Amino acid sequence: MLFAHDTEVALAVTVALVNTENDGGLDTIADLDAFVTHWGWTGSHRHTRAELDAVRALRPRLRELWHPDTDRVVGIVNALLADARALPQLVKHDDWDYHLHATPPEAPLADRMAVEAAMALVDLVRVDALDRLRTCAADDCRDVLV
């Protein structure tokens, strides 16, 4: 199954974000700055402890998307979208051609991350491809993957 580029990137960044819970990759504001830069997040970035805490608090919620029950995943996706008051719109910026954004650029970073993840999962649910989401099978591993 071929997905739009923004869906592929959103899935990859969601995996990376969730997995920072396991590897201690978001311990400091500088870690979050590096994450934002590496993944090319646009829009507001406050560089505050509160923002870091909000992004860190999002990780367990996103981890719940790696669940085999489609109805449960849909409930989580819908809650993420509703909580951020998502309003999908086509946008074009930087080197990206038209793609979907569902939050304004000034929305909090954690909200934008939640909505990007939710929008990517919308695509997976719509094509019945949740089986692409896996959890590491090793006993000592909690990582998620696509």
CYANA upper distance limits for C-alpha pairs under 8 A (distance plus 0.5 A):
  3 PHE  CA      7 THR  CA      6.64
  3 PHE  CA      8 GLU  CA      6.83
  3 PHE  CA    123 ASP  CA      8.32
  4 ALA  CA      8 GLU  CA      6.96
  5 HIS  CA      9 VAL  CA      6.71
  6 ASP  CA     10 ALA  CA      6.44
  6 ASP  CA     99 HIS  CA      7.06
  6 ASP  CA    100 LEU  CA      8.09
  6 ASP  CA    120 ALA  CA      8.45
  7 THR  CA     11 LEU  CA      6.61
  7 THR  CA    119 MET  CA      8.01
  7 THR  CA    120 ALA  CA      5.35
  7 THR  CA    123 ASP  CA      7.93
  8 GLU  CA     12 ALA  CA      6.74
  8 GLU  CA    120 ALA  CA      8.05
  9 VAL  CA     13 VAL  CA      6.58
 10 ALA  CA     14 THR  CA      6.50
 10 ALA  CA    116 GLU  CA      6.31
 10 ALA  CA    117 ALA  CA      6.29
 10 ALA  CA    120 ALA  CA      6.48
 11 LEU  CA     15 VAL  CA      6.72
 11 LEU  CA    117 ALA  CA      6.97
 11 LEU  CA    120 ALA  CA      6.63
 11 LEU  CA    121 LEU  CA      8.35
 11 LEU  CA    146 VAL  CA      7.75
 12 ALA  CA     16 ALA  CA      6.72
 12 ALA  CA    146 VAL  CA      7.96
 13 VAL  CA     17 LEU  CA      6.47
 13 VAL  CA     39 TRP  CA      7.31
 14 THR  CA     18 VAL  CA      6.55
 14 THR  CA     62 LEU  CA      7.98
 14 THR  CA    113 MET  CA      8.33
 14 THR  CA    117 ALA  CA      6.40
 15 VAL  CA     19 ASN  CA      6.53
 15 VAL  CA    144 VAL  CA      6.52
 15 VAL  CA    145 LEU  CA      6.35
 15 VAL  CA    146 VAL  CA      7.88
 16 ALA  CA     20 THR  CA      6.85
 17 LEU  CA     21 GLU  CA      7.93
 17 LEU  CA     59 ARG  CA      7.14
 18 VAL  CA     22 ASN  CA      8.35
 18 VAL  CA     59 ARG  CA      5.49
 18 VAL  CA     60 PRO  CA      7.68
 18 VAL  CA     62 LEU  CA      7.15
 18 VAL  CA     63 ARG  CA      6.55
 18 VAL  CA    143 ASP  CA      8.17
 18 VAL  CA    144 VAL  CA      7.74
 19 ASN  CA     23 ASP  CA      7.10
 19 ASN  CA    142 ARG  CA      8.30
 19 ASN  CA    143 ASP  CA      5.87
 19 ASN  CA    144 VAL  CA      7.05
 20 THR  CA     24 GLY  CA      6.02
 20 THR  CA     25 GLY  CA      5.08
 20 THR  CA     26 LEU  CA      6.60
 21 GLU  CA     25 GLY  CA      7.53
 21 GLU  CA     26 LEU  CA      8.04
 21 GLU  CA     56 ARG  CA      8.14
 21 GLU  CA     59 ARG  CA      7.30
 22 ASN  CA    142 ARG  CA      7.27
 22 ASN  CA    143 ASP  CA      7.42
 25 GLY  CA     31 ASP  CA      7.07
 26 LEU  CA     31 ASP  CA      5.63
 26 LEU  CA     32 LEU  CA      6.27
 26 LEU  CA     52 LEU  CA      8.26
 26 LEU  CA     56 ARG  CA      7.69
 27 ASP  CA     31 ASP  CA      6.82
 27 ASP  CA     32 LEU  CA      8.41
 28 THR  CA     32 LEU  CA      7.05
 28 THR  CA     49 ARG  CA      8.49
 28 THR  CA     52 LEU  CA      7.88
 29 ILE  CA     33 ASP  CA      6.63
 29 ILE  CA     47 HIS  CA      6.70
 29 ILE  CA     48 THR  CA      7.12
 29 ILE  CA     49 ARG  CA      6.96
 29 ILE  CA     52 LEU  CA      6.64
 30 ALA  CA     34 ALA  CA      6.68
 31 ASP  CA     35 PHE  CA      6.69
 32 LEU  CA     36 VAL  CA      6.56
 32 LEU  CA     52 LEU  CA      7.11
 33 ASP  CA     37 THR  CA      6.64
 33 ASP  CA     47 HIS  CA      7.59
 34 ALA  CA     38 HIS  CA      6.41
 35 PHE  CA     39 TRP  CA      6.64
 36 VAL  CA     40 GLY  CA      6.45
 36 VAL  CA     41 TRP  CA      5.75
 37 THR  CA     41 TRP  CA      7.00
 42 THR  CA    105 PRO  CA      7.52
 43 GLY  CA    104 PRO  CA      8.39
 43 GLY  CA    105 PRO  CA      4.63
 43 GLY  CA    106 GLU  CA      6.28
 43 GLY  CA    107 ALA  CA      8.24
 43 GLY  CA    109 LEU  CA      8.43
 44 SER  CA    105 PRO  CA      6.52
 44 SER  CA    106 GLU  CA      5.49
 44 SER  CA    107 ALA  CA      7.44
 44 SER  CA    108 PRO  CA      7.46
 44 SER  CA    109 LEU  CA      7.30
 45 HIS  CA    108 PRO  CA      8.01
 45 HIS  CA    109 LEU  CA      6.75
 46 ARG  CA     51 GLU  CA      7.17
 47 HIS  CA     51 GLU  CA      7.29
 47 HIS  CA     52 LEU  CA      8.14
 48 THR  CA     52 LEU  CA      6.89
 49 ARG  CA     53 ASP  CA      6.53
 50 ALA  CA     54 ALA  CA      6.65
 51 GLU  CA     55 VAL  CA      6.77
 51 GLU  CA    108 PRO  CA      8.14
 51 GLU  CA    109 LEU  CA      7.59
 51 GLU  CA    110 ALA  CA      7.68
 52 LEU  CA     56 ARG  CA      6.59
 53 ASP  CA     57 ALA  CA      6.51
 54 ALA  CA     58 LEU  CA      6.81
 54 ALA  CA    110 ALA  CA      6.36
 55 VAL  CA     59 ARG  CA      7.40
 55 VAL  CA    109 LEU  CA      7.81
 55 VAL  CA    110 ALA  CA      5.31
 55 VAL  CA    113 MET  CA      8.45
 57 ALA  CA     61 ARG  CA      8.10
 58 LEU  CA     62 LEU  CA      6.79
 58 LEU  CA    110 ALA  CA      7.33
 58 LEU  CA    114 ALA  CA      7.68
 59 ARG  CA     63 ARG  CA      6.62
 60 PRO  CA     64 GLU  CA      7.03
 61 ARG  CA     65 LEU  CA      7.96
 62 LEU  CA     66 TRP  CA      8.34
 62 LEU  CA    114 ALA  CA      7.91
 62 LEU  CA    117 ALA  CA      8.05
 63 ARG  CA    144 VAL  CA      8.22
 64 GLU  CA     73 VAL  CA      8.02
 64 GLU  CA     76 ILE  CA      8.20
 65 LEU  CA     73 VAL  CA      5.93
 65 LEU  CA     76 ILE  CA      7.49
 65 LEU  CA     77 VAL  CA      8.31
 66 TRP  CA     73 VAL  CA      8.29
 66 TRP  CA    133 LEU  CA      6.45
 66 TRP  CA    134 ARG  CA      7.23
 66 TRP  CA    135 THR  CA      7.78
 66 TRP  CA    144 VAL  CA      7.95
 67 HIS  CA     72 ARG  CA      8.02
 67 HIS  CA     73 VAL  CA      7.14
 68 PRO  CA     73 VAL  CA      8.44
 68 PRO  CA    130 LEU  CA      7.63
 68 PRO  CA    131 ASP  CA      7.84
 69 ASP  CA     73 VAL  CA      6.89
 70 THR  CA     74 VAL  CA      6.56
 70 THR  CA    125 VAL  CA      7.70
 70 THR  CA    130 LEU  CA      7.96
 71 ASP  CA     75 GLY  CA      6.72
 72 ARG  CA     76 ILE  CA      6.90
 73 VAL  CA     77 VAL  CA      6.60
 74 VAL  CA     78 ASN  CA      6.50
 74 VAL  CA    122 VAL  CA      8.39
 74 VAL  CA    125 VAL  CA      8.12
 75 GLY  CA     79 ALA  CA      6.64
 76 ILE  CA     80 LEU  CA      6.65
 77 VAL  CA     81 LEU  CA      6.75
 77 VAL  CA    118 ALA  CA      5.45
 77 VAL  CA    119 MET  CA      8.25
 77 VAL  CA    121 LEU  CA      7.59
 77 VAL  CA    122 VAL  CA      7.81
 78 ASN  CA     82 ALA  CA      6.53
 78 ASN  CA    118 ALA  CA      8.17
 79 ALA  CA     83 ASP  CA      6.35
 80 LEU  CA     84 ALA  CA      6.90
 80 LEU  CA    114 ALA  CA      6.63
 80 LEU  CA    115 VAL  CA      6.76
 80 LEU  CA    118 ALA  CA      6.95
 81 LEU  CA     85 ARG  CA      6.57
 81 LEU  CA     86 ALA  CA      5.66
 81 LEU  CA    114 ALA  CA      8.17
 81 LEU  CA    115 VAL  CA      6.21
 81 LEU  CA    118 ALA  CA      7.15
 82 ALA  CA     86 ALA  CA      6.76
 84 ALA  CA    103 THR  CA      7.96
 84 ALA  CA    111 ASP  CA      6.14
 84 ALA  CA    112 ARG  CA      8.28
 84 ALA  CA    114 ALA  CA      8.43
 84 ALA  CA    115 VAL  CA      7.52
 85 ARG  CA    103 THR  CA      8.09
 86 ALA  CA    102 ALA  CA      5.42
 86 ALA  CA    103 THR  CA      5.99
 86 ALA  CA    115 VAL  CA      7.46
 87 LEU  CA    101 HIS  CA      8.42
 87 LEU  CA    102 ALA  CA      5.18
 87 LEU  CA    103 THR  CA      6.69
 88 PRO  CA    100 LEU  CA      6.70
 88 PRO  CA    101 HIS  CA      6.08
 88 PRO  CA    102 ALA  CA      4.30
 88 PRO  CA    103 THR  CA      7.59
 89 GLN  CA    100 LEU  CA      6.01
 89 GLN  CA    101 HIS  CA      5.99
 89 GLN  CA    102 ALA  CA      6.39
 90 LEU  CA     98 TYR  CA      6.44
 90 LEU  CA     99 HIS  CA      5.83
 90 LEU  CA    100 LEU  CA      5.18
 90 LEU  CA    101 HIS  CA      6.83
 91 VAL  CA     97 ASP  CA      8.30
 91 VAL  CA     98 TYR  CA      5.73
 91 VAL  CA     99 HIS  CA      6.10
 91 VAL  CA    100 LEU  CA      6.64
 91 VAL  CA    101 HIS  CA      7.04
 92 LYS  CA     96 TRP  CA      6.40
 92 LYS  CA     97 ASP  CA      5.62
 92 LYS  CA     98 TYR  CA      5.06
 92 LYS  CA     99 HIS  CA      7.02
 93 HIS  CA     97 ASP  CA      7.42
 93 HIS  CA     98 TYR  CA      8.39
101 HIS  CA    116 GLU  CA      8.13
102 ALA  CA    112 ARG  CA      8.40
102 ALA  CA    115 VAL  CA      7.27
102 ALA  CA    116 GLU  CA      8.17
103 THR  CA    107 ALA  CA      6.84
103 THR  CA    111 ASP  CA      8.36
103 THR  CA    112 ARG  CA      6.64
103 THR  CA    115 VAL  CA      7.89
107 ALA  CA    111 ASP  CA      7.09
107 ALA  CA    112 ARG  CA      7.02
108 PRO  CA    112 ARG  CA      6.89
109 LEU  CA    113 MET  CA      6.62
110 ALA  CA    114 ALA  CA      6.58
111 ASP  CA    115 VAL  CA      6.64
112 ARG  CA    116 GLU  CA      6.59
113 MET  CA    117 ALA  CA      6.77
114 ALA  CA    118 ALA  CA      6.64
115 VAL  CA    119 MET  CA      6.45
116 GLU  CA    120 ALA  CA      6.79
117 ALA  CA    121 LEU  CA      6.80
118 ALA  CA    122 VAL  CA      6.72
119 MET  CA    123 ASP  CA      7.30
120 ALA  CA    124 LEU  CA      7.21
121 LEU  CA    125 VAL  CA      6.57
121 LEU  CA    130 LEU  CA      8.48
122 VAL  CA    126 ARG  CA      6.57
123 ASP  CA    127 VAL  CA      6.96
124 LEU  CA    128 ASP  CA      6.50
124 LEU  CA    129 ALA  CA      5.35
124 LEU  CA    130 LEU  CA      6.13
125 VAL  CA    129 ALA  CA      6.59
125 VAL  CA    130 LEU  CA      6.66
132 ARG  CA    146 VAL  CA      5.92
133 LEU  CA    144 VAL  CA      7.86
133 LEU  CA    145 LEU  CA      6.48
133 LEU  CA    146 VAL  CA      5.23
134 ARG  CA    144 VAL  CA      6.30
134 ARG  CA    145 LEU  CA      5.76
134 ARG  CA    146 VAL  CA      6.55
135 THR  CA    142 ARG  CA      7.24
135 THR  CA    143 ASP  CA      6.43
135 THR  CA    144 VAL  CA      4.87
135 THR  CA    145 LEU  CA      6.58
136 CYS  CA    141 CYS  CA      6.33
136 CYS  CA    142 ARG  CA      6.53
136 CYS  CA    143 ASP  CA      5.89
136 CYS  CA    144 VAL  CA      6.45
136 CYS  CA    145 LEU  CA      7.76
137 ALA  CA    141 CYS  CA      7.51
